[in-house]
Amino acid sequence: MSSGDRRVVVAGTDDWLTGGRRRDLAVARITAAAAELFLERGFDHVGALDVAERAGCSRATLYRYVGGKPAIVSAVVSAAAASVADEVARAVAHLSGAERIVEAILTSLAAVRSDATLSYWFAHTRTGGADGYLAASPDVTRFATTLTGVAPDGASGEWIVRVVLTLLAWPGVDDDTERQLVRRFVAPAFDT
């Protein structure tokens, strides 16, 4: 569908957003289309029109439900991060204290590295500004404090996010090395 095409919904015909709440379905469909395109072409080579065409909607619909390219990128990264957060929550639900923090950090690293969108983001798209946004994002720090069980003072969550970002940018030689680093230098800060 080109940007000039209009989609007319006639009673009894298929609607591209049937089967649930329209906003949720639209965001999910647009986000999935964008994620596919970002992985195929890279973040810098995909525009809003490309995403709208892949999602099967008009550009106006895309802007109404998600927004422009920065909002699309944010939605894709947020969806992937939510999946990681769910995985970490399951892995650390039975743990507490320093052990929970260590496992939350290490599980986060493994989950980000295995997620196609996030691993691509960290390998190809990262900038100092993007890392600063992630480290200071209230949503990301809230995830970090919830998943690790630290007091929700903001600074602790931000520091944990920075530890994860650092290990993603400069990984240890292997998983055992990273585990030793986190146990030795991070866990004691929260061992109370």
Phi and psi in degrees as a GROMACS rama.xvg file:
@    title "Ramachandran Plot"
@    xaxis  label "Phi"
@    yaxis  label "Psi"
@TYPE xy
-86.9528  168.553  SER-2
-64.7395  -20.6051  SER-3
-84.905  -16.52  GLY-4
-68.7899  145.656  ASP-5
-118.115  140.872  ARG-6
-99.9366  120.376  ARG-7
-109.965  127.78  VAL-8
-101.985  119.62  VAL-9
-106.747  140.249  VAL-10
-51.1999  131.739  ALA-11
90.6952  -4.52578  GLY-12
-101.585  167.741  THR-13
-71.1246  135.75  ASP-14
-109.811  136.844  ASP-15
-67.7156  -10.1569  TRP-16
-122.259  41.7215  LEU-17
-88.7173  155.022  THR-18
100.614  11.0457  GLY-19
174.869  -163.764  GLY-20
-72.2794  125.723  ARG-21
-54.9975  -47.5666  ARG-22
-60.8613  -48.2419  ARG-23
-61.8894  -43.1573  ASP-24
-65.0516  -41.5487  LEU-25
-63.5599  -47.7722  ALA-26
-61.7618  -44.1608  VAL-27
-63.0974  -43.5205  ALA-28
-67.5643  -43.6269  ARG-29
-66.356  -42.8245  ILE-30
-63.3034  -42.2248  THR-31
-64.21  -42.2873  ALA-32
-62.6119  -43.489  ALA-33
-63.8776  -43.0527  ALA-34
-59.9486  -43.5103  ALA-35
-58.9476  -48.6192  GLU-36
-64.5001  -41.4431  LEU-37
-60.8467  -40.0943  PHE-38
-71.1508  -34.4854  LEU-39
-73.0539  -44.1457  GLU-40
-114.725  -16.9436  ARG-41
94.3201  151.356  GLY-42
-59.0493  -38.6453  PHE-43
-73.8855  -13.5142  ASP-44
-111.941  22.123  HIS-45
-129.417  128.858  VAL-46
-110.135  173.538  GLY-47
-60.4071  -39.3097  ALA-48
-63.3299  -39.8221  LEU-49
-59.1873  -43.9795  ASP-50
-66.3451  -44.0011  VAL-51
-60.2113  -44.149  ALA-52
-62.8567  -43.449  GLU-53
-65.9446  -36.3973  ARG-54
-77.1883  -16.885  ALA-55
81.2374  31.4059  GLY-56
-132.582  172.589  CYS-57
-80.6386  163.11  SER-58
-64.1595  -34.6872  ARG-59
-62.9178  -40.2198  ALA-60
-64.4067  -43.136  THR-61
-58.8616  -47.047  LEU-62
-66.2622  -35.8006  TYR-63
-65.732  -42.0407  ARG-64
-91.12  -30.4875  TYR-65
-123.403  -50.0346  VAL-66
120.288  -166.667  GLY-67
-76.0632  -170.849  GLY-68
-58.3016  -43.5855  LYS-69
-58.4686  -39.2865  PRO-70
-69.1186  -35.4229  ALA-71
-64.8135  -47.9568  ILE-72
-59.05  -45.1614  VAL-73
-60.3472  -41.8378  SER-74
-64.6626  -40.543  ALA-75
-65.9091  -47.4344  VAL-76
-66.2591  -39.5914  VAL-77
-63.6217  -41.1184  SER-78
-63.6419  -42.6948  ALA-79
-66.3016  -40.6939  ALA-80
-64.9036  -36.9578  ALA-81
-64.0403  -37.2277  ALA-82
-64.7054  -42.0891  SER-83
-62.4704  -44.3139  VAL-84
-60.1998  -40.1832  ALA-85
-62.3107  -43.2262  ASP-86
-62.8124  -44.3724  GLU-87
-64.6885  -43.3775  VAL-88
-58.0058  -42.7241  ALA-89
-64.4242  -39.1835  ARG-90
-70.993  -29.0374  ALA-91
-110.656  4.70602  VAL-92
-56.1924  -33.0458  ALA-93
-92.7872  1.73941  HIS-94
-106.491  164.636  LEU-95
-148.674  168.925  SER-96
61.1538  -147.653  GLY-97
-61.6738  -34.8006  ALA-98
-62.4331  -40.045  GLU-99
-65.0611  -41.9477  ARG-100
-62.8745  -46.927  ILE-101
-59.025  -50.0171  VAL-102
-66.165  -36.6363  GLU-103
-63.2157  -43.1627  ALA-104
-65.34  -48.6955  ILE-105
-67.3812  -38.3959  LEU-106
-67.4129  -37.8397  THR-107
-59.5948  -45.8001  SER-108
-58.9038  -49.0763  LEU-109
-63.3084  -41.1301  ALA-110
-68.0063  -41.709  ALA-111
-64.4761  -43.247  VAL-112
-66.0494  -27.8861  ARG-113
-92.1031  -11.8584  SER-114
-84.2683  123.246  ASP-115
-57.5944  -45.1888  ALA-116
-66.903  -48.9153  THR-117
-70.2305  -37.6439  LEU-118
-66.1066  -37.0206  SER-119
-63.8241  -44.853  TYR-120
-54.9487  -49.3872  TRP-121
-73.0639  -25.726  PHE-122
-84.158  -30.0545  ALA-123
-126.085  -19.975  HIS-124
-116.998  -10.366  THR-125
-62.3752  142.37  ARG-126
-138.121  165.329  THR-127
-58.5474  -39.16  GLY-128
-65.3236  -41.0531  GLY-129
-65.6542  -42.6064  ALA-130
-64.3084  -39.9643  ASP-131
-62.9399  -40.3458  GLY-132
-61.5824  -47.4658  TYR-133
-61.7378  -42.9391  LEU-134
-66.7103  -32.5355  ALA-135
-102.253  -3.7389  ALA-136
-62.0881  125.853  SER-137
-59.056  -36.3453  PRO-138
-66.4446  -44.4428  ASP-139
-68.0068  -42.7723  VAL-140
-68.0357  -32.1748  THR-141
-64.382  -42.6254  ARG-142
-57.825  -46.28  PHE-143
-62.3882  -44.093  ALA-144
-69.082  -37.8706  THR-145
-66.7703  -45.8294  THR-146
-70.8538  -33.4492  LEU-147
-90.7346  -19.2465  THR-148
81.8001  13.306  GLY-149
-78.6667  162.671  VAL-150
-60.2058  135.602  ALA-151
-78.0995  60.3128  PRO-152
-92.4382  1.24142  ASP-153
86.0055  -53.036  GLY-154
-64.9282  -39.6392  ALA-155
-64.5173  -45.4186  SER-156
-62.3318  -42.965  GLY-157
-62.513  -40.1936  GLU-158
-65.4199  -40.7783  TRP-159
-63.7688  -41.829  ILE-160
-60.3679  -41.1756  VAL-161
-65.1608  -35.4641  ARG-162
-62.6255  -46.3516  VAL-163
-62.6285  -46.3764  VAL-164
-60.1334  -40.6126  LEU-165
-62.9154  -45.1964  THR-166
-69.5795  -27.4825  LEU-167
-71.4328  -39.6507  LEU-168
-74.9958  -38.9836  ALA-169
-130.045  77.0057  TRP-170
-65.0681  155.865  PRO-171
-69.4645  170.362  GLY-172
-58.5689  -37.3924  VAL-173
-156.198  178.525  ASP-174
-61.6821  -38.2029  ASP-175
-64.1476  -39.8715  ASP-176
-63.0914  -44.4511  THR-177
-63.6427  -41.2745  GLU-178
-59.9739  -44.9647  ARG-179
-62.8939  -42.0507  GLN-180
-62.0658  -46.3499  LEU-181
-66.929  -42.1238  VAL-182
-63.7942  -41.4446  ARG-183
-76.8978  -39.5419  ARG-184
-109.156  -18.9632  PHE-185
-102.317  -50.8055  VAL-186
-53.3721  -43.3859  ALA-187
-59.9899  -27.8857  PRO-188
-66.4999  -21.3003  ALA-189
-117.042  6.74023  PHE-190
-82.2387  98.8506  ASP-191
